[in-house]
């Protein structure tokens, strides 16, 4: 039981590192797409204000998908593997 607890802690640390790296990577990609949209549309407002107003919406969607893809699916797979192998 103690080994399972240690494995879970190491797994959560590793998944958290993956989550943080992926979040910043995907957020920077969303910021670049928004900046390109601003340039192509010729918005009258300043670029930073326009991008900052819309990046929060994109970041919330990124968070939801990352939680599912980084935490839920691997942990569910691990639980299914342990349950099926016993």
C-alpha positions as CSV (number, residue, x, y, z in Angstrom):
1,X,0.0,0.0,0.0
2,X,2.9,2.3,0.8
3,X,4.4,1.7,-2.6
4,X,1.2,2.6,-4.3
5,X,1.1,5.9,-2.4
6,X,4.7,6.7,-3.4
7,X,3.9,5.8,-7.0
8,X,0.9,8.1,-6.9
9,X,2.9,11.0,-5.5
10,X,5.6,10.6,-8.2
11,X,2.9,10.3,-10.9
12,X,1.2,13.5,-9.8
13,X,4.5,15.4,-9.7
14,X,5.3,14.2,-13.2
15,X,1.8,15.0,-14.5
16,X,1.9,18.4,-13.0
17,X,5.1,19.2,-14.7
18,X,3.6,18.1,-18.0
19,X,0.5,20.1,-17.3
20,X,2.4,23.3,-16.6
21,X,4.7,22.9,-19.7
22,X,1.8,22.1,-22.0
23,X,-0.3,25.0,-20.6
24,X,2.4,27.6,-21.3
25,X,3.1,26.1,-24.7
26,X,-0.6,26.1,-25.8
27,X,-1.2,29.5,-24.3
28,X,1.7,31.0,-26.3
29,X,0.3,29.4,-29.4
30,X,-3.1,30.9,-28.7
31,X,-1.6,34.3,-28.1
32,X,0.3,34.1,-31.4
33,X,-2.9,33.2,-33.3
34,X,-4.8,36.1,-31.6
35,X,-2.0,38.5,-32.5
36,X,-2.2,37.4,-36.2
37,X,-6.0,37.8,-36.1
38,X,-5.6,41.3,-34.8
39,X,-3.1,42.2,-37.5
40,X,-5.3,40.7,-40.3
41,X,-8.5,42.3,-39.1
42,X,-7.0,45.8,-38.5
43,X,-8.5,46.3,-35.1
44,X,-8.7,49.9,-33.9
45,X,-7.7,49.0,-30.3
46,X,-4.2,48.4,-29.0
47,X,-2.9,44.9,-29.7
48,X,-2.0,44.0,-26.2
49,X,-5.4,45.1,-24.8
50,X,-7.3,43.2,-27.5
51,X,-5.2,40.0,-27.1
52,X,-5.3,40.1,-23.2
53,X,-9.1,40.5,-23.3
54,X,-9.4,37.3,-25.4
55,X,-6.6,35.2,-24.0
56,X,-8.5,34.5,-20.8
57,X,-11.3,32.7,-22.7
58,X,-8.7,30.6,-24.6
59,X,-6.8,29.8,-21.4
60,X,-9.9,28.5,-19.7
61,X,-10.6,26.1,-22.6
62,X,-7.0,25.0,-22.6
63,X,-7.2,24.3,-18.8
64,X,-10.2,22.1,-19.2
65,X,-8.8,20.0,-22.0
66,X,-5.4,19.7,-20.3
67,X,-6.9,18.5,-17.1
68,X,-8.8,15.8,-19.0
69,X,-5.8,14.8,-21.2
70,X,-3.0,15.1,-18.6
71,X,-4.7,14.0,-15.4
72,X,-7.9,12.1,-16.0
73,X,-6.9,9.8,-19.0
74,X,-3.6,8.6,-17.6
75,X,-4.9,8.0,-14.1
76,X,-8.0,6.2,-15.5
77,X,-5.7,4.1,-17.7
78,X,-3.5,3.2,-14.7
79,X,-6.5,2.2,-12.6
80,X,-8.0,0.1,-15.4
81,X,-4.6,-1.6,-15.9
82,X,-4.3,-2.4,-12.2
83,X,-7.9,-3.6,-12.0
84,X,-7.6,-5.8,-15.1
85,X,-4.2,-7.3,-14.2
86,X,-5.3,-8.4,-10.8
